[in-house]
Amino acid sequence: MKLSVDRERCCGAGMCALTAPEVFDQDGEDGRVLLRDPQPPHRHHAAAREAAAICPAAAITVIEARQT
């Protein structure tokens, strides 16, 4: 899994940081998302997917790794 965030699109709701604090944080100055780990370990994948799904600004993109 790879993650990317669009800070320009982020509205600073903070749902990502609450849902997956190991992966996302909020900038202390503008409240926008900070991506702590663009390739989180497997144990954080479910929380990262949930954070992307509930982001009100759709600012988080999840790219799933292809299985071979």
C-alpha positions as a Python dict, from the first residue, in 0.01 Angstrom:
ca = {
    (1, 'M'): (0, 0, 0),
    (2, 'K'): (108, 350, -84),
    (3, 'L'): (-63, 666, 35),
    (4, 'S'): (-61, 1020, -89),
    (5, 'V'): (-236, 1330, 37),
    (6, 'D'): (-346, 1649, -132),
    (7, 'R'): (-283, 1923, 124),
    (8, 'E'): (-450, 2180, -99),
    (9, 'R'): (-770, 1979, -100),
    (10, 'C'): (-759, 1901, 275),
    (11, 'C'): (-1016, 2093, 481),
    (12, 'G'): (-847, 2017, 816),
    (13, 'A'): (-1131, 1808, 962),
    (14, 'G'): (-876, 1583, 1134),
    (15, 'M'): (-1067, 1258, 1082),
    (16, 'C'): (-757, 1095, 935),
    (17, 'A'): (-540, 1176, 1237),
    (18, 'L'): (-810, 1049, 1472),
    (19, 'T'): (-866, 729, 1273),
    (20, 'A'): (-505, 640, 1191),
    (21, 'P'): (-273, 844, 1412),
    (22, 'E'): (24, 623, 1326),
    (23, 'V'): (-11, 721, 961),
    (24, 'F'): (-157, 1073, 961),
    (25, 'D'): (-112, 1385, 1165),
    (26, 'Q'): (-231, 1745, 1143),
    (27, 'D'): (-9, 2042, 1080),
    (28, 'G'): (4, 2251, 1395),
    (29, 'E'): (-13, 2574, 1198),
    (30, 'D'): (-282, 2524, 935),
    (31, 'G'): (-453, 2206, 1057),
    (32, 'R'): (-406, 2028, 726),
    (33, 'V'): (-309, 1668, 693),
    (34, 'L'): (50, 1552, 731),
    (35, 'L'): (142, 1211, 599),
    (36, 'R'): (363, 1043, 855),
    (37, 'D'): (416, 720, 665),
    (38, 'P'): (344, 695, 290),
    (39, 'Q'): (403, 318, 300),
    (40, 'P'): (260, 207, 633),
    (41, 'P'): (313, -144, 766),
    (42, 'H'): (34, -396, 708),
    (43, 'R'): (-101, -359, 1061),
    (44, 'H'): (-205, 2, 978),
    (45, 'H'): (-362, -65, 637),
    (46, 'A'): (-721, -103, 758),
    (47, 'A'): (-709, 222, 955),
    (48, 'A'): (-547, 405, 662),
    (49, 'R'): (-820, 281, 424),
    (50, 'E'): (-1089, 389, 669),
    (51, 'A'): (-929, 732, 707),
    (52, 'A'): (-928, 774, 328),
    (53, 'A'): (-1291, 662, 305),
    (54, 'I'): (-1418, 906, 566),
    (55, 'C'): (-1210, 1207, 462),
    (56, 'P'): (-1473, 1474, 387),
    (57, 'A'): (-1247, 1639, 127),
    (58, 'A'): (-1130, 1315, -41),
    (59, 'A'): (-775, 1437, 11),
    (60, 'I'): (-624, 1092, 72),
    (61, 'T'): (-539, 852, -210),
    (62, 'V'): (-476, 484, -140),
    (63, 'I'): (-280, 287, -398),
    (64, 'E'): (-302, -83, -332),
    (65, 'A'): (1, -298, -410),
    (66, 'R'): (-53, -551, -683),
    (67, 'Q'): (-23, -913, -585),
    (68, 'T'): (181, -1139, -811),
}
